[in-house]
């Protein structure tokens, strides 16, 4: 099944219980996707996510995947590709962590970095090679505006996303001309379970809005997608704000 006009027929979602990932899956199924692989830690939540997509008419399969255990990644993900071509791989896993706690708990901080960055490097390289062997497909990486410039209140999470973002951009450059398209998605504050209880932020968005932006980005073969789009201007300004001023901003 070849990816045509940016509307994939087959999806592999790494982070199979991600609210954003599932919103993207629902949108793709509403278009033309028929096969969805949900990769995540085996759990009732993963099975529930799969069942919810099956009710939409898709053939949904689950596969065990743990970002913190890269040793079996090649074998597990390789088996998915032996079942048939995958038009789109979505890297949707990640943890926010608890900045206030993690600053005083280095192992917890390392866990955030390993999940958001190291696990993504492992899975990203494996899936990129498989897509290249196919000769087509898209690798969509959920980054974050937090990676544009580390803030005092979440620099552990932000630095892990900065690494992920740089990795995905470099991977996209390495794959240019191979038929594999890499798209980096930079949402702002997304209202999900992960951010539940946190105060809303300016330009906050939803999983459904991210899904809409991803679909449009695929159609346009975009390399970077901001959600919402206005964040591109905001983050450009913040990126160039002098550090002496930036550290005093209530961010």
Beta strands, then each sheet from edge to edge (+ up, - down):
strand 1: 10-14
strand 2: 35-40
strand 3: 59-64
strand 4: 88-91
strand 5: 137-142
strand 6: 180-187
strand 7: 224-227
sheet 1: 3+ 2+ 1+ 4+ 5+ 6+ 7+
end
